């Protein structure tokens, strides 16, 4: 490993499904996973997310709020196109921009 490389915790992953029924548990699970990531930017991988409703947007917004309170930034990778569209529909695309 060179001096410019650092060891980072792996990205937390969104589950396959986030609807109202899973939102609370998903938020708790993600908060725990994100606590393992040190540094100012924490990463969530959305590549597995297939089934979702507006609850997925709410979970991501709450994670963003919690992280900002700790002086950190949320970075979501591998956005599903439909999730990007849903964020735009609710007018929060700038808050969670991919």
KERODO-820575 format. One record per residue (C-alpha): residue number from 0; residue in three letters; x, y, z. Coordinates in nm, 2 decimals. Layout:
REM residues N
+-----+------+--------+--------+--------+
| pos | code |     c1 |     c2 |     c3 |
+-----+------+--------+--------+--------+
| NUM |  Ala |      X |      Y |      Z |
...
+-----+------+--------+--------+--------+
***
This chain:
REM residues 98
+-----+------+--------+--------+--------+
| pos | code |     c1 |     c2 |     c3 |
+-----+------+--------+--------+--------+
|   0 |  Unk |   0.00 |   0.00 |   0.00 |
|   1 |  Unk |   0.14 |   0.34 |  -0.09 |
|   2 |  Unk |   0.12 |   0.65 |   0.13 |
|   3 |  Unk |  -0.17 |   0.78 |  -0.08 |
|   4 |  Unk |  -0.38 |   0.47 |  -0.02 |
|   5 |  Unk |  -0.58 |   0.43 |   0.30 |
|   6 |  Unk |  -0.77 |   0.15 |   0.45 |
|   7 |  Unk |  -1.14 |   0.24 |   0.45 |
|   8 |  Unk |  -1.44 |   0.05 |   0.58 |
|   9 |  Unk |  -1.64 |  -0.10 |   0.29 |
|  10 |  Unk |  -1.95 |   0.08 |   0.18 |
|  11 |  Unk |  -2.27 |  -0.01 |   0.36 |
|  12 |  Unk |  -2.53 |  -0.16 |   0.12 |
|  13 |  Unk |  -2.89 |  -0.08 |   0.08 |
|  14 |  Unk |  -3.11 |  -0.39 |   0.09 |
|  15 |  Unk |  -3.30 |  -0.53 |  -0.21 |
|  16 |  Unk |  -3.62 |  -0.38 |  -0.08 |
|  17 |  Unk |  -3.71 |  -0.06 |   0.11 |
|  18 |  Unk |  -4.08 |   0.00 |   0.15 |
|  19 |  Unk |  -4.27 |   0.14 |   0.45 |
|  20 |  Unk |  -4.26 |  -0.21 |   0.61 |
|  21 |  Unk |  -3.88 |  -0.23 |   0.60 |
|  22 |  Unk |  -3.79 |   0.14 |   0.64 |
|  23 |  Unk |  -3.74 |   0.14 |   1.02 |
|  24 |  Unk |  -3.53 |  -0.17 |   1.03 |
|  25 |  Unk |  -3.33 |  -0.05 |   0.73 |
|  26 |  Unk |  -3.25 |   0.28 |   0.90 |
|  27 |  Unk |  -3.13 |   0.11 |   1.21 |
|  28 |  Unk |  -2.92 |  -0.14 |   1.02 |
|  29 |  Unk |  -2.76 |   0.14 |   0.80 |
|  30 |  Unk |  -2.69 |   0.36 |   1.11 |
|  31 |  Unk |  -2.50 |   0.07 |   1.26 |
|  32 |  Unk |  -2.31 |  -0.01 |   0.94 |
|  33 |  Unk |  -2.22 |   0.36 |   0.89 |
|  34 |  Unk |  -2.07 |   0.39 |   1.24 |
|  35 |  Unk |  -1.79 |   0.16 |   1.11 |
|  36 |  Unk |  -1.69 |   0.41 |   0.85 |
|  37 |  Unk |  -1.44 |   0.67 |   0.98 |
|  38 |  Unk |  -1.37 |   0.99 |   0.80 |
|  39 |  Unk |  -1.59 |   1.28 |   0.68 |
|  40 |  Unk |  -1.76 |   1.09 |   0.39 |
|  41 |  Unk |  -1.96 |   0.77 |   0.45 |
|  42 |  Unk |  -2.06 |   0.56 |   0.15 |
|  43 |  Unk |  -2.38 |   0.36 |   0.09 |
|  44 |  Unk |  -2.40 |   0.13 |  -0.21 |
|  45 |  Unk |  -2.75 |   0.13 |  -0.37 |
|  46 |  Unk |  -2.67 |  -0.13 |  -0.64 |
|  47 |  Unk |  -2.89 |  -0.41 |  -0.48 |
|  48 |  Unk |  -3.20 |  -0.19 |  -0.44 |
|  49 |  Unk |  -3.47 |  -0.32 |  -0.66 |
|  50 |  Unk |  -3.81 |  -0.28 |  -0.48 |
|  51 |  Unk |  -3.87 |   0.06 |  -0.32 |
|  52 |  Unk |  -4.12 |   0.34 |  -0.26 |
|  53 |  Unk |  -4.08 |   0.69 |  -0.11 |
|  54 |  Unk |  -3.97 |   0.53 |   0.21 |
|  55 |  Unk |  -3.62 |   0.47 |   0.05 |
|  56 |  Unk |  -3.59 |   0.84 |  -0.01 |
|  57 |  Unk |  -3.70 |   0.91 |   0.35 |
|  58 |  Unk |  -3.44 |   0.66 |   0.48 |
|  59 |  Unk |  -3.16 |   0.83 |   0.28 |
|  60 |  Unk |  -3.27 |   1.18 |   0.39 |
|  61 |  Unk |  -3.27 |   1.07 |   0.75 |
|  62 |  Unk |  -2.92 |   0.92 |   0.72 |
|  63 |  Unk |  -2.80 |   1.24 |   0.56 |
|  64 |  Unk |  -2.95 |   1.45 |   0.85 |
|  65 |  Unk |  -2.78 |   1.22 |   1.11 |
|  66 |  Unk |  -2.45 |   1.24 |   0.94 |
|  67 |  Unk |  -2.46 |   1.61 |   0.89 |
|  68 |  Unk |  -2.52 |   1.65 |   1.26 |
|  69 |  Unk |  -2.19 |   1.46 |   1.31 |
|  70 |  Unk |  -2.01 |   1.68 |   1.05 |
|  71 |  Unk |  -2.01 |   1.40 |   0.79 |
|  72 |  Unk |  -2.13 |   1.37 |   0.43 |
|  73 |  Unk |  -2.34 |   1.09 |   0.28 |
|  74 |  Unk |  -2.23 |   0.95 |  -0.05 |
|  75 |  Unk |  -2.46 |   0.70 |  -0.23 |
|  76 |  Unk |  -2.31 |   0.50 |  -0.52 |
|  77 |  Unk |  -2.48 |   0.30 |  -0.79 |
|  78 |  Unk |  -2.81 |   0.47 |  -0.79 |
|  79 |  Unk |  -3.10 |   0.29 |  -0.96 |
|  80 |  Unk |  -3.25 |   0.52 |  -1.22 |
|  81 |  Unk |  -3.60 |   0.50 |  -1.08 |
|  82 |  Unk |  -3.47 |   0.61 |  -0.74 |
|  83 |  Unk |  -3.31 |   0.92 |  -0.90 |
|  84 |  Unk |  -3.64 |   0.99 |  -1.07 |
|  85 |  Unk |  -3.83 |   0.96 |  -0.74 |
|  86 |  Unk |  -3.59 |   1.20 |  -0.57 |
|  87 |  Unk |  -3.65 |   1.45 |  -0.85 |
|  88 |  Unk |  -4.03 |   1.40 |  -0.82 |
|  89 |  Unk |  -4.01 |   1.49 |  -0.45 |
|  90 |  Unk |  -3.76 |   1.78 |  -0.51 |
|  91 |  Unk |  -3.48 |   1.64 |  -0.31 |
|  92 |  Unk |  -3.24 |   1.55 |  -0.59 |
|  93 |  Unk |  -3.00 |   1.82 |  -0.49 |
|  94 |  Unk |  -2.98 |   1.70 |  -0.13 |
|  95 |  Unk |  -2.89 |   1.34 |  -0.23 |
|  96 |  Unk |  -2.74 |   1.40 |  -0.57 |
|  97 |  Unk |  -2.56 |   1.10 |  -0.71 |
+-----+------+--------+--------+--------+
***
